[in-house]
Structures are given as structure tokens and as C-alpha cells.
Amino acid sequence: MTATPFSAAPKTKPKRRFRVPGGKGLWIGLGVLLLAAVAVWFFFLRGGDKADPYRTEAAAMGEIVSSVSASGTLEALVTVEVGSQLSGQVTQVLVDYNDRVRKGQVMAVLDPQTQRSSVEQSAASVQAAQASVAQQQASVALAQAEYDRQKFLFDRGIVAQAALDTASASLQTARAAVRAAQAQVAQQQAALRSNQANLGRTAIVAPIDGVVIDRQIEPGQTVASGLNVAVLFTLAQDLSRVQALINVDEADIGSVKVGQAVRFTVDAYPNDNFTGEVTRIRMLPTAESNVVAYTVEAEAANPGERLLPGMTANAEIILSQQRNVLRVPNSALRFTPAGMTAQTGAQRGGAQGGQRAAGRGGQRGNMAARIVEELNLDAAQKAKVEPILQRAQQTARASRPQGTRAAGGQRQGGQASGGRRNPAMAAAFNAAFDEIKPLLRPDQQTKLETLRSQFAGGGGRGVV
């Protein structure tokens, strides 16, 4: 086949052209990339890669105190509950709250009519028994005369032996009747004294000098006595001194000794510090929400009687104290730079001095320490979170019921009914969680909610 001079030129493929977006589209794309980079930096790199903030303080000479912090309640040194041994209607109430009373002072009166009738009846019974004695004594005299006559006749052979024996038996019987009548007199006299004592008990008197801190009766009220004596009044012997019953955790109780100094505050006077001394450490444990504690008694002066029974004491038991020594803030010894693991006091090779060293159990095995550890807080976060957790611990300790005992000296289950913790304790930590959450990164907030769920369900080793 021959080509003609007018054959068609070969076809070529059209070139593809790539169009680069420009103008408005270009800026939108760059903005999206920039926002993504900022988000990645904020969520993943901001918390772990930034440098730890540092704060410097000069070492200075001062006082170092090692102490155990705990809470408790105030009580009078001697408290007496006054009851009634009798049943009856209250006719008079002669004292009221806060009244000072003297030993033997009449505080209330029960209706005495029933007891007065019993006294009169017993007195009549005594008189009847005494008359019976006189009657039996007359019978003895008659029997004695008959015996003497029969003895005279028998000695002369006029009567037989049987007549003399009969007279002798009658005399012995009369004498026995006299003794029985005399015993009856003694019995009736004893009943009279008992009824007279009961008549005296219709007046409720103060057994000690003191102050009325509680009153449970009103005029017209009926008092019923039984196996459990009804408490009518509660007296505090002397409020010039009070005792604080402090609940100390088992982790700290080994450091507490009789004679150690105690200082405490109460909510009524937050700016005043009160001092006392440990007088007794009770061996009986108490258990609440998986917390084992021991009651420490501390006696303190009460100037002006401002401290009242039942107040909550935020106490600090002084374990040791050093004056005029070089000191640094305790937080400096607890600081752990990012990327390093925390060391124990033994690994650091020294005691943790500071303005105030916490009790040995303060951060060991408790909920606050667990939160700080698992959230992996940086130094700035720790400085804000730790005071919040300390307040929650104090609130939880103050809400702990008194007198919950561990059977057989062992821990109870530590959970309330249904496996839940003390509601007041749970509320304290829930409030703390809500306050802490805004201070955390998103990943830490997730861990915090996990801890909240475990705590609400009774899991973990929560020790407050």
C-alpha cells in the first residue's frame, strides 16, 4: 500500500495537566493542617514533653516537727448519766440545760404518793408484828407457870410424868412462837426501811458537782424503770479540762506514746490552737470502711470553758521535734521530675526533713496516695491536688462513726451494707474528684473517673 501525499498525520495523546489549587482553597487546607498539629501537641505532647516548672526557696534555720494528723471528738473528763430506780410520774423538774448543780441537790421529783403509802403499810405491819411478840410472850409466861405447877406436883408424887412432860412441851412451843414473832418484826422493819429508801428515791439528786449537759424528762412524763435504767440527766463533772478522743490509723499508732504533746483546732475557733498531752492509748480497735484505727485519749486545758463536748478536733500528735536546724520545704523532698521514678526514703539515704514531716502512714496505702500515683501528676498539679485530697481525708475521718468494733480483734469487712462505703466518706471524695478534674489533662481525667468508679464500688485499698 502506497502512501498518498495527503495521508493524515499520526495522532498524539493529549498531555494531562495538574492544577494546583490556589486562592481560598489553599488557605483552608493550610488552616486544617495547622489546627491538627496544635491538637496533637496539646493532647499528647503538652503534658509529657514540657519542662517541669521549678520554684526555688532558700534553706533556712528553723523548727522541724514530725507528727501524726488525725481527727476526733471532745468529751468531758467525767460524764455521769443520772437515772431513776423507780417508776412513776414526774411532778417537778428543777434544773435545766447548762445549770450548775451540787452533789445531793434535787434535780427532779417523782410522784411520791405510791411510795408513801407503801411506807405507811410497812409501818403498820411492824406494829402488828410487835403486838404478836407481846402476845407470844404472854403465852410463854402462862406456859412457864403451868410447868412450875406441874413440876411442884410431880415432885410430891401427885401427878404423873406425862403431865410434867406436856407442860414442858407447851413451854418450849410458846418460847419458839416468841422467836418467830420477833423474826417477823425484823422482817417488817426491813420492809419499812426499803420502802422509806424508795420514798427518798422519788427525789432525783445530783451524784456529783457538775453541769447539766443533757435533760431527757419533762413534768408530767412517766418514767418506767426496768433492766435498763432510764437516763434522765447527763452531768459533766468539770469542763475546765476536756479530753480529745482521737482516731489514729493503725499505720501510725506504733509511733504514738503516752506523754507526747498534742495540738489541735476546732471549727468553732479556727484561729486558736489548743494544746494537750496523750494520756492513754486504747487497745480496742475500731473499724469502718476497711479502716482500722485506735482511740488515743489526750487531756487538754479548757480556758474559759470554750471547748464543748462533741466538738470535732483536728489534732496533731507531736512525735519528735527539732529546733534551730537547717530546713527545706518538705515538698522539695517529694518532688519527682518527669520521666523519673519516685524513690523511697531509704533509697534517698536520708530522713525527709521539712517544716513538718507527716505521720508515717499519711501517704501509705491510702486513697489520696493512690490517686496521686495513678494520675502521674506533674509538680504543678501535685501542689494543687494534694491540699484538696487532704481536706477530703479530714472530712472523711471526722464523719467516721464512733465505737464500731472489729469482732475478735480482726478487721471487719469495712463496707457498709451492700458493699458500699460510708456515705459521708464517699461524698467527701466525690466532691474532691469534682474539684480536681478541671486541673487534669484529658487522659488523666479518664483515669480519675476510673478511680471514682472503683472507689464507689468499694474496690481498691482505700484507707482514709
ABEGO torsion letter per residue (X at the ends): XBBBAABBBBBBBBBBBBBBBBEAAAAAAAAAAAAAAAAAAAAAAAAAABBBBBBBBBBBBBBBBBBBBBBBBBBBABBBBBBBABBEBBABBABBBGBBBBBGBBABBBBAAAAAAAAAAAAAAAAAAAAAAAAAAAAAAAAAAAAAAAAAAAAAGABBAAAAAAAAAAAAAAAAAAAAAAAAAAAAAAAAAAAAAAAAAABBBBABBBBBABBABBBGBBBBBBABBBBABBBBABAABBBBBBBBBAAAAAABBBGBBBBBBBAABAABBBBBBBABBBABBBBBGGBBBBBBBBBBBBBGGABBBGBBBBBBBBABBBBGBBBBBAAAAABBBBGBBBBBAAAAGBBBBEABBBBAAAABGBAAAAAAAAAGBBAAAAAAAAAAAAAAAAAAAAABBBGBBBBGGBBBAGBBBGGBBBAAAAAAAAAAAAAAAAABBAAAAAAAAAAAAAAAAGBEBBBX
